[in-house]
Amino acid sequence: MSEMEDVKNCIYKDPSASVEARIQDLLSRMTVKEKIGQMTQIERSVATPSAIRDLSIGSVLSGGGSAPFEKALSSDWADMVDGFQKAALESRLGIPMIYGIDAVHGNNNVYGATVFPHNIGLGATRDADLAYKIGVATALEVRASGIPYNFAPCVAVSKDPRWGRCYECYSEDTELVRKMTSIVSGLQGQPPHGHPKGYPFVAGRDKVAACAKHFVGDGGTDRGINEGNTVVSYGDLDKIHMAPYLDCISQGVCTVMASFSSWNGDKMHSHHFLLTEVLKDKLGFKGFVISDWLALDKLSDPVGSNYRNCISSAVNAGIDMVMVPFRYELFLEDMISLVESGEIPMVRVDDAVERILRVKIVAGLFEHPMADRSLLDIVGCKLHRELAREAVRKSMVLLKNGKDPKKPFLPLDKNAKKILVAGTHADDLGYQCGGWTATWAGTSGRITIGTTILDAIKEAVGETSEVVYEQNPSPDTFAGQDFTFAIVAVGEAPYVESGGDDDKLIIPFNGAELISLVADRVPTLAILISGRPLVVEPSLLDKTDALIAAWLPGSEGCGITDVVFGDYEFRGRLPITWFRSVEQLPMHAGKNSYDPLFPIGFGLTSNNKYLSN
């Protein structure tokens, strides 16, 4: 019998065989080089069919914003991914590669996909069922693009808004983060009763393998510095930062991504105690642990030096798949040398490969490696946009309503004679979506298909209402104009990761001055588009008639007008403390010194009742 025929009839290709039997059969046939290839994840920009085929590369990814071309549609993505998959299937053993992407608020890299609110906004909804539904919708849109693996959700507990990834977190409150991990079952499907604890699960071709990240303590770094150092006892690390991982693992989460950060001075990517003894042994996690982007390079100073050592310390600590993402020839060469010298034991390699194959088999990639084109029509569909709109309206937090609480300012009159709409964020879809949208860092303008706040206002108001839009009104704007009221939308420009670290947290683009200028002349609703609380001076708060925290709502601006004009009631409550000044940070609810502008959990209804559980 030829080798090809032998491969065709073997156990690992048999869907009726048990997952573990398939893993062991395949592992027994693999060379050391093929095993190391499976542990390697490379960026699409350096991936070639020959490299994938000849080196048995286990995974390809798109870094943030790394698309086949600008404004590529889901069908274009599926074509690209299928091309890579075809090469993987032509390898000696025909092991499918698994393609990964950061679909952190919908399939946000892909033009025309539904963009949901960032996690901070979902945390404001406190709605676990909504998070689950968003997981379901996101999985469908990701799968439509041919991609079976999503680097989400981020289950960090954000303890300091100065951190540039605050908006990727649901809350500063561990229990609220735990509640929102329901998104994992939305993405992967719900494991059946009796599913073995810690064992990965994917329900079918309309689901994706999820990734709980970033293990562990990324939200607790000193002064909120990205990739910084989390200084806490093991007890607090466990209670505050590790708890959400237990919920993800109990839902069969397929993968866990290690954090760039350190715990008490030791980098997570080389932390054997936390990655192996705690996550794998104590918590019983049976999926694979993946590194973050270039994280192994960052284990040495200067970055990228002494690479062989970095590989050894990370893999021996418990990293199973390495997001290389570019220098894969060097990675493979160093890995082979480390295994041959015994510095990385063969049992460690076999454990890593077993975990990777387990996820691939569970995800159905051996049976269905190619894109399912029947899903394409669902991308950006009305149903998904309605769901995103629901998420937006439920995430709106009303912080102030009326200069006199007995005389609420909202809801606004749809038939007002003349409405001024102003501010940098009133007609900017890119700003509304934030980072991780279309590109890695996010950008301004009509970056995808969606509805801005201005579009939504024009759609909501009556035929006789005149809407005047001026991004930066001057005193002249008001000369001879009789505005009934103004809506001013200001906030942060998009940012990601370290680029978002900010120790001042002032409203950018002179946002406070703009609100002040308008509010001095016209009754004003201020809408803050931001990934976190920002400084709101008492004088500014006094001047505005109403203030809404709108977070980073995504593509469906009508969710904002749904509550502003009274079609729906306000439901959102702060998922994070709104500080008075940055000098108070970090703030911890329950401490005697806790004196916020608005406490965590704060939120008003339109008749100025306090929302509660």
GUKOLDREN-172782 format. One line per 4 residues: for each residue x, z, y of C-alpha. Coordinates in Angstrom, 2 decimals, always signed. Each point is the difference from the previous one (the first is absolute). Layout:
X,Z,Y | ...
***
This chain:
+0.00,+0.00,+0.00 | +1.34,-0.91,+3.45 | +0.52,+2.69,+2.65 | -2.87,-1.48,+2.05
-2.43,+0.20,-2.96 | +1.19,+3.52,-0.75 | -0.73,+1.02,+3.60 | -3.44,-1.63,-0.13
-1.08,+2.07,-3.03 | +1.52,+3.32,+0.97 | -1.82,+3.29,+0.60 | +0.66,+0.17,+3.76
-2.05,-3.17,+0.48 | -2.94,+1.43,-1.97 | -2.69,+1.42,+2.30 | -1.59,+1.83,-2.95
+3.15,+2.01,-0.70 | +0.43,+3.40,+1.71 | +1.82,+0.04,+3.34 | +2.77,+2.20,-1.39
+0.52,-2.21,-3.08 | +0.27,-3.05,+2.27 | +2.55,+1.79,+2.22 | +2.20,+1.00,-2.95
-0.17,-3.47,-1.55 | +1.02,-1.68,+3.24 | +2.69,+2.55,+0.80 | +1.60,-0.57,-3.43
+0.35,-3.72,+0.78 | +1.53,+0.39,+3.47 | +3.67,-0.31,+0.90 | +1.61,+2.45,+2.41
-0.03,-2.69,+2.70 | -3.71,-0.64,-0.51 | -0.74,+3.71,+0.24 | +1.94,+0.30,+3.25
-1.76,-3.13,+1.30 | -3.34,+1.74,-0.56 | +1.18,+2.92,+2.16 | +0.73,-2.38,+2.90
-2.41,-0.81,+2.82 | +1.03,-2.75,+2.43 | -1.42,-1.36,+3.26 | -1.88,-3.31,-0.14
+2.38,-1.54,+2.57 | +2.91,+0.23,-2.48 | -2.03,-0.56,-3.16 | +0.64,-3.34,-1.73
-1.64,-1.21,-3.22 | +3.39,-0.15,-1.72 | +0.93,+3.59,+0.99 | -3.36,+1.31,-1.21
+0.17,-1.95,-3.26 | +3.68,+0.44,-0.88 | +0.41,+3.63,+1.11 | -3.38,+1.22,-1.31
-0.82,+1.44,+3.45 | -2.74,+2.60,-0.39 | -1.62,-0.14,+3.42 | -0.17,-1.93,+3.26
-1.38,+1.38,+3.26 | -0.89,-0.96,+3.51 | +1.56,+2.26,+2.58 | -2.35,+0.69,+2.96
-1.08,-3.34,+1.47 | +2.01,-2.07,-2.50 | -2.45,-2.84,-0.63 | +0.27,-3.49,-1.55
-0.45,-1.28,+3.59 | -1.77,+1.07,+3.20 | -3.77,+0.53,-0.36 | +0.20,-0.76,-3.74
-3.39,+0.43,-1.67 | -0.63,+1.89,-3.23 | +0.06,-3.29,-1.93 | +3.49,-0.76,+1.39
+1.17,+3.44,-1.10 | -1.45,-0.56,-3.48 | +1.87,-3.31,-0.25 | +3.27,+1.72,+0.92
-0.47,+2.96,-2.37 | -1.03,-2.30,-2.87 | +3.18,-2.03,+0.59 | +2.11,+3.13,-0.45
-2.06,+1.08,-3.01 | +0.44,-3.38,-1.68 | +3.78,+0.52,+0.18 | -0.30,+3.51,-1.49
-2.09,-1.32,-2.90 | +2.72,-2.58,-0.74 | +2.56,+2.75,-0.60 | +1.18,+0.60,-3.58
-2.61,+2.67,-0.73 | -2.61,-1.20,+2.48 | -0.42,+3.41,+1.65 | -2.26,-0.39,+3.07
+1.35,+1.19,+3.34 | -2.16,+2.33,+2.11 | -0.38,-0.99,+3.67 | -0.33,+2.84,+2.53
-1.23,+0.18,+3.58 | -0.84,+2.58,+2.68 | -3.78,-0.38,+0.26 | -0.34,+3.30,+1.84
-3.22,-0.69,+1.93 | -1.47,-2.96,-1.81 | +2.19,-2.95,-1.02 | +1.51,+0.22,+3.47
+2.80,-2.58,-0.41 | -2.45,-2.81,-0.75 | -1.74,-2.04,+2.69 | -3.79,+0.36,-0.14
-0.03,+3.09,-2.21 | -2.18,+2.98,+0.97 | +2.07,+2.54,+1.96 | -1.31,+3.54,-0.47
+0.81,+2.96,+2.26 | +3.40,+1.57,-0.63 | -0.05,+3.20,-2.09 | -0.12,+2.38,+2.97
-3.38,-1.52,+0.89 | -1.22,+0.27,-3.58 | +1.03,+3.66,+0.08 | -2.28,+0.43,+3.03
-2.94,-1.21,-2.12 | +0.70,+2.67,-2.67 | -1.92,-2.32,-2.31 | +1.54,-0.22,-3.49
-2.64,-2.49,-1.18 | +0.84,-2.30,+2.92 | +3.72,+0.17,-0.90 | -0.90,-0.93,-3.58
-2.03,-3.02,+1.17 | +2.84,-1.13,+2.27 | +2.30,+0.21,-3.04 | -2.39,-2.23,-1.96
-0.18,-2.58,+2.81 | +3.76,+0.05,+0.63 | +0.74,-0.51,-3.72 | -2.25,-3.07,-0.07
+1.66,-1.56,+3.06 | +3.52,+0.79,-1.26 | -0.78,-1.45,-3.44 | -1.45,-3.11,+1.65
+3.47,-0.66,+1.42 | +1.45,+0.15,-3.53 | +1.54,+3.45,+0.48 | -0.55,+2.78,-2.59
+1.95,+2.86,+1.61 | -0.64,+1.83,+3.28 | +2.44,+2.46,+1.64 | -2.86,+2.32,+1.01
-1.32,+2.59,+0.66 | +2.26,+2.11,+2.20 | -0.96,+3.58,-0.89 | +2.40,+1.69,+2.40
-1.22,+3.11,+1.80 | +0.99,-0.64,+3.62 | +1.13,+3.23,+1.62 | +1.28,-1.50,+3.27
-1.56,-2.83,+2.07 | +3.44,-0.90,+1.39 | +0.57,-1.70,-3.38 | -0.30,-3.79,+0.15
-1.97,-0.08,-3.25 | -2.64,+2.55,+1.05 | -2.70,-2.71,-0.02 | +0.77,-0.85,-3.64
-1.14,+3.53,-0.95 | -3.55,+1.22,-0.42 | +0.59,+3.42,+1.51 | +2.22,+3.00,+0.71
-2.25,+1.94,-2.39 | +1.00,-0.22,-3.68 | -3.58,+0.46,-1.23 | -1.26,-2.92,+2.09
+2.84,-2.22,-1.28 | -0.88,+1.02,-3.56 | -3.64,-0.93,+0.59 | +0.94,-3.50,+1.22
+2.12,-0.80,-3.09 | -3.29,-1.36,-1.41 | +1.34,-3.32,+1.32 | +2.26,-0.08,-3.11
-3.04,-0.35,-2.29 | -1.35,-2.67,+2.35 | +3.22,-2.00,-0.26 | +0.63,+0.45,-3.74
-3.45,+0.78,-1.40 | -1.20,+3.32,-1.34 | +1.70,+1.14,-3.22 | -2.46,+0.71,-2.83
-0.75,+3.55,-1.12 | +2.85,+1.28,-2.17 | +2.61,-2.37,+1.45 | +3.41,+1.64,-0.68
+1.24,+1.94,+3.04 | +2.78,-1.71,+1.92 | -0.41,-3.29,-1.87 | -0.31,-3.08,+2.24
-3.38,-1.73,+0.21 | -1.27,-3.35,+1.32 | -3.60,-0.94,-0.81 | +0.20,-3.81,+0.11
+0.90,-3.20,+1.79 | -1.81,+1.02,+3.19 | +2.12,+3.18,+0.30 | +3.60,+0.65,+1.03
+2.71,+2.44,-1.01 | +0.21,+2.57,+2.82 | +2.98,+1.96,+1.30 | -0.15,+3.59,+1.27
+2.64,+0.40,+2.71 | +2.43,+1.31,+1.24 | +1.07,+2.67,-2.47 | +0.27,+2.61,+1.41
-0.11,+1.78,+3.36 | +0.31,-3.07,+2.23 | -2.62,+1.40,+2.39 | +1.75,+3.33,+0.45
+3.36,-0.99,+1.46 | +1.60,+2.02,+2.78 | -1.38,-1.17,+3.40 | -1.85,-2.82,-1.77
+3.13,-2.13,-0.26 | -0.58,-2.93,-2.36 | +2.16,+0.14,-3.15 | +1.02,+3.47,+1.17
+0.39,+3.37,-1.68 | -2.90,+2.16,-1.19 | +1.05,+3.64,+0.13 | -2.44,+2.03,-2.08
+0.03,+2.21,-3.08 | -0.89,-1.54,-3.38 | -3.25,+1.99,+0.12 | -1.03,-1.64,+3.29
+1.21,-3.44,-1.09 | -2.18,+0.35,-3.08 | -3.06,+1.44,+1.77 | +0.04,-2.19,+3.13
+1.65,-3.31,-0.90 | -0.12,-0.35,-3.79 | -3.66,+0.88,-0.55 | -1.43,-3.49,+0.76
+2.26,-1.50,-2.69 | -1.77,+2.11,-2.62 | -3.28,-1.68,+0.97 | +1.57,-3.47,-0.14
+1.59,+0.71,-3.39 | -3.31,+1.30,-1.38 | -1.55,-3.35,+1.03 | +2.64,-1.92,-1.96
+2.04,-1.22,+2.98 | +2.43,-2.62,-1.37 | +3.00,+0.55,+2.25 | +1.53,+2.50,+2.41
+2.38,-0.98,+2.81 | +2.85,+2.34,+0.89 | +0.41,+1.05,+3.63 | +2.89,-0.93,+2.30
-0.07,+3.61,+1.20 | +1.94,+3.04,-1.24 | -1.09,+3.43,-1.17 | +2.20,+2.80,+1.35
+2.82,-2.49,+0.55 | -0.18,-1.83,-3.35 | -1.24,-3.59,+0.00 | -3.14,-0.62,-2.04
+1.36,-3.23,-1.52 | +2.70,+1.92,-1.85 | -2.02,+3.16,-0.69 | -0.01,+0.47,-3.79
-1.88,+3.29,+0.19 | -2.96,-1.44,+1.95 | -0.13,-3.54,-1.44 | +0.62,+0.84,-3.65
-0.49,+3.72,-0.67 | -3.05,+0.38,+2.26 | -1.73,-3.40,+0.29 | +0.65,-1.35,-3.49
+0.45,+3.10,-2.14 | -2.14,+2.69,+1.65 | -2.77,-2.22,+1.46 | +0.08,-2.37,-2.98
+0.18,-3.23,+2.00 | +0.38,-2.94,-2.44 | +0.03,-2.94,+2.41 | +3.13,-1.16,+1.82
+1.80,+1.41,+3.03 | +1.04,-2.67,+2.49 | +2.54,+0.30,+2.79 | -0.81,-0.87,+3.59
+1.41,-3.02,+1.86 | +3.83,+0.05,+0.06 | -0.20,+3.72,-0.80 | +2.98,-0.04,-2.36
+2.16,-1.53,+2.76 | -1.03,+2.95,+2.21 | +1.33,+2.58,-2.46 | +3.51,-0.49,+1.43
+1.51,-0.02,+3.45 | +0.63,-2.61,+1.33 | -3.18,-1.56,-1.41 | +0.73,-2.43,-2.83
+3.43,+1.40,-0.85 | +0.94,+1.39,-3.41 | -2.98,-1.82,-1.52 | +0.98,+0.64,-3.62
-0.10,+3.75,+0.58 | -3.37,-0.26,+1.75 | -1.48,-1.88,-2.96 | +1.36,+2.56,-2.44
-1.38,+3.01,+1.89 | -3.46,-1.57,+0.55 | -0.56,-1.35,-3.50 | +1.33,+3.17,-1.65
-2.28,+2.05,+2.28 | -3.04,-1.86,-1.35 | -0.51,-3.21,+2.02 | -1.38,-2.57,-2.49
-0.43,-3.13,+2.12 | +2.31,-0.73,+2.91 | -1.36,-1.80,+3.09 | +3.40,-1.59,+0.52
-1.30,-2.25,+1.84 | +2.74,-2.57,+0.91 | +3.36,+0.70,-1.70 | -1.30,-0.39,-3.52
+3.12,-1.67,-1.47 | +2.09,+2.98,+1.10 | -2.65,+2.43,-1.25 | -0.12,-1.64,-3.46
+3.78,-0.16,-0.22 | +0.45,+3.67,+0.94 | -2.86,+1.10,-2.29 | +1.51,-1.78,-3.01
+3.39,+1.57,+0.69 | -1.59,+3.47,+0.35 | -1.87,-0.37,-3.30 | +3.07,-1.37,-1.81
+2.13,+2.89,+1.24 | -2.66,+2.53,-1.06 | -0.44,+1.31,+3.58 | -3.66,-0.99,-0.33
-1.02,+0.85,-3.59 | -1.91,-2.63,-2.01 | -2.83,+2.52,-0.58 | -0.54,+0.12,+3.78
-0.21,-3.82,+0.16 | -2.40,-0.09,-2.97 | -2.21,+2.66,+1.61 | -0.15,-1.99,+3.26
-0.81,-3.27,-1.79 | -2.65,+1.65,-2.20 | -1.72,+1.27,+3.14 | +0.13,-3.42,+1.70
-1.32,-1.80,-3.11 | -2.74,+2.63,-0.37 | -1.32,-0.83,+3.48 | +0.24,-3.77,-0.59
-1.88,+0.24,-3.31 | -2.64,+2.39,+1.40 | -0.48,-2.33,+3.00 | -0.79,-2.87,-2.40
+2.88,-2.18,+1.19 | +0.96,-1.15,-3.50 | -3.53,-1.37,-0.55 | -0.74,-1.14,+3.56
+3.25,-0.61,+1.90 | -1.41,-2.58,+2.44 | -2.22,+0.31,+3.08 | -3.76,+0.07,-0.48
-1.21,-2.67,+2.44 | -3.64,+1.01,-0.47 | +0.72,+2.95,+2.33 | +0.98,-2.12,+3.01
-3.48,-0.14,+1.53 | -0.12,+3.78,+0.28 | +2.91,+0.19,+2.49 | -1.26,+1.10,+3.42
-3.59,-0.34,-1.24 | -2.98,+1.41,+1.91 | -0.39,+2.89,-2.46 | +3.62,+1.12,+0.49
-0.20,-0.38,+3.79 | -3.19,+2.09,+0.00 | +1.84,+2.67,-1.99 | +2.87,-0.05,+2.49
-2.50,+0.24,+2.87 | -1.61,+3.03,-1.68 | +3.46,+1.58,-0.33 | +0.70,-0.63,+3.69
-3.22,+1.60,+1.23 | +0.41,+3.00,-2.31 | +3.58,+0.48,+1.23 | -0.84,+0.18,+3.71
+0.58,+3.52,+1.31 | -1.92,+0.91,+3.15 | +2.17,+2.47,+1.91 | -2.00,+0.23,+3.24
-3.47,-1.14,+0.98 | -1.10,+0.56,+3.59 | +1.51,+1.98,+2.84 | -2.88,+2.39,-0.55
-0.51,+0.59,-3.75 | -3.75,+0.31,+0.68 | +0.01,-3.58,+1.30 | +1.66,-2.19,-2.66
+1.57,-3.25,+1.25 | -0.31,-1.80,-3.35 | -1.68,-1.92,-1.44 | +0.45,-2.67,+2.65
-2.87,-2.22,+1.12 | +0.16,-3.45,-1.64 | -2.00,-1.42,+2.88 | +2.21,+1.32,+2.81
+0.18,-2.46,+2.89 | +3.76,-0.32,+0.33 | +2.70,+1.37,-2.32 | +3.72,+0.06,+0.70
+2.23,-0.31,-3.07 | +3.68,+0.70,+0.59 | +3.27,+1.03,-1.61 | +2.82,-1.40,-2.13
-1.93,+0.64,-3.22 | -3.43,-1.34,+0.91 | +0.65,-3.55,-1.15 | +3.02,+0.17,-2.31
-0.58,-0.26,-3.73 | +3.66,+0.61,-0.83 | +0.08,+3.26,+1.98 | -3.26,+1.03,-1.64
+1.49,-0.51,-3.48 | +3.36,+1.68,+0.64 | +3.13,-0.22,-2.17 | +0.00,-1.54,-3.48
-2.23,-2.88,+1.11 | +1.01,-3.68,-0.24 | +3.60,+1.12,+0.53 | +1.89,+3.17,-0.95
-0.09,+1.61,+3.45 | -3.28,-1.55,+1.12 | -0.40,-1.96,+3.22 | -2.51,-0.88,+2.70
-2.58,-2.75,+0.29 | -2.34,-1.83,-2.38 | +2.17,+0.67,-3.02 | -2.81,-0.40,-2.54
-3.78,-0.50,-0.20 | -1.90,+2.89,+1.57 | -1.97,+1.46,+2.89 | +1.59,+1.69,+3.01
-1.69,+2.79,+1.96 | -0.87,-2.51,+2.75 | -1.51,-2.42,-2.56 | -2.02,+2.89,-1.42
-1.26,+1.12,+3.44 | -1.12,-3.55,+0.86 | -1.80,-0.19,-3.35 | -1.70,+3.38,+0.47
-1.34,-0.17,+3.55 | -3.28,-1.50,+1.16 | -0.33,-3.54,+1.37 | -0.40,+1.20,+3.58
+3.15,+2.16,-0.02 | +3.08,-1.39,+1.71 | +3.33,+0.90,-1.63 | +3.01,-0.26,+2.31
+3.35,+0.15,-1.78 | +3.18,+0.75,+1.87 | +2.94,+1.28,-2.01 | +1.70,+1.65,+2.99
-2.52,+0.63,+2.74 | +1.26,+0.74,+3.49 | -1.92,+1.70,+2.84 | -1.10,-3.53,+1.05
-1.88,-0.39,-3.30 | -2.54,+2.51,+1.26 | -0.54,-1.48,+3.47 | -3.63,-0.99,+0.34
-0.59,+0.49,-3.76 | -2.67,+2.37,-1.16 | +1.07,+0.91,-3.55 | -2.44,+2.13,-1.99
+2.88,+1.35,-2.08 | +3.44,-0.93,-1.29 | +1.51,-0.07,-3.49 | +3.78,+0.35,+0.07
+1.99,-0.48,-3.22 | +3.65,+1.04,+0.06 | +2.53,+1.23,-2.53 | +3.13,-0.71,-2.00
+1.62,-3.33,-0.76 | +0.51,-0.56,-3.75 | +3.01,+1.61,-1.67 | +1.31,+0.91,-3.45
+2.21,+2.64,-1.53 | +2.98,+1.13,+2.13 | -1.07,-2.37,+2.79 | -3.05,+2.19,+0.46
+1.81,+3.34,+0.25 | -0.90,+1.33,+3.46 | +0.77,+3.43,+1.45 | -2.00,-0.54,+3.23
-3.33,-1.41,-1.26 | -1.11,-1.21,+3.43 | -2.73,-2.68,+0.11 | +2.05,-3.22,+0.35
-0.49,-2.82,+2.54 | -0.97,+2.54,+2.70 | -3.23,+0.56,-1.92 | -0.74,+3.37,+1.59
+0.44,-1.47,+3.50 | -2.34,-2.87,-0.83 | -2.74,+2.33,-1.29 | +0.48,+2.13,+3.12
-0.25,-3.00,+2.37 | -3.26,-1.17,-1.58 | -1.54,+3.46,-0.51 | +0.54,+0.80,+3.70
-2.38,-2.88,+0.84 | -2.45,-0.48,-2.89 | -1.43,+2.23,-2.77 | +2.46,-0.67,-2.85
+0.20,+0.09,-3.77 | +3.65,+0.12,-1.09 | +0.85,-1.24,-3.50 | +3.40,+0.92,-1.39
+1.44,-2.42,-2.58 | +2.89,+1.85,-1.64 | +1.51,+1.07,-3.27 | +0.06,+3.66,+1.05
-1.00,+2.38,+2.78 | +1.65,-0.74,+3.35 | +0.43,+2.13,+3.13 | -3.28,+0.25,+1.94
+0.53,+1.99,+3.18 | -2.85,+2.38,+1.06 | -0.47,-1.95,+3.25 | -0.54,-3.23,-1.96
-2.44,+1.67,-2.36 | -1.94,+1.38,+2.98 | -0.29,-3.43,+1.61 | -1.27,-1.91,-3.01
-3.67,+0.15,-0.85 | +0.65,-0.52,-3.72 | +3.04,-0.26,-2.26 | +0.19,-1.46,-3.51
+2.93,+0.09,-2.43 | -0.30,-3.37,-1.76 | +3.30,+0.11,-1.97 | +1.11,-3.46,-1.26
-3.35,-1.48,-1.02 | +1.07,-3.39,-1.38 | -1.85,-3.29,+0.16 | -3.59,+1.17,+0.48
-0.49,+1.05,+3.65 | -3.79,+0.12,-0.35 | +0.35,+3.36,-1.73 | +0.97,+1.42,+3.39
-2.99,-1.40,+1.85 | -2.30,+1.14,-2.84 | +0.50,+3.59,+1.17 | +0.71,-0.60,+3.71
-3.41,-1.63,+0.54 | -1.83,+2.42,-2.30 | -0.93,-2.14,-3.02 | +1.76,+2.63,-2.10
+0.88,+3.65,+0.55 | +3.61,+1.21,+0.32 | +1.28,+1.41,-3.31 | +3.80,+0.15,+0.44
+1.97,+3.26,+0.19 | +3.67,+0.43,+0.84 | +2.17,-0.23,-3.13 | +2.90,+1.34,+2.05
+0.44,+2.53,+2.82 | -0.16,-1.41,+3.54 | +2.79,+1.85,+1.81 | +0.08,+0.77,+3.75
+3.70,-0.74,+0.47 | +2.85,-1.15,-2.26 | +1.73,+3.33,+0.62 | -2.57,+1.54,-2.37
+1.03,-2.24,-2.93 | -0.08,+0.41,-2.90 | -3.37,+1.80,+0.08 | -1.48,+1.80,-2.97
-3.67,+0.89,-0.15 | -0.45,+3.64,-0.95 | +3.09,+1.22,+1.85 | -0.60,+2.50,+2.84
+1.73,-2.31,+2.48 | -2.46,-2.86,-0.80 | -1.34,-1.10,+3.38 | -0.86,-3.70,-0.24
-1.87,-2.25,+2.41 | -2.32,-0.71,-2.95 | +0.38,+1.70,-3.42 | +0.15,-1.86,-3.31
-3.59,-0.63,-1.11 | -1.31,-0.38,+3.56 | -2.55,-2.71,+0.73 | -3.23,-0.26,+2.01
-3.29,-1.78,-0.55 | -1.52,-1.99,+2.86 | -2.16,+3.00,+0.92 | +3.13,+2.19,+0.17
-0.56,+1.93,-3.21 | +3.19,+0.95,-1.88 | +0.35,-1.80,-3.31 | +0.80,+2.19,-2.99
+0.32,-0.41,-3.76
***
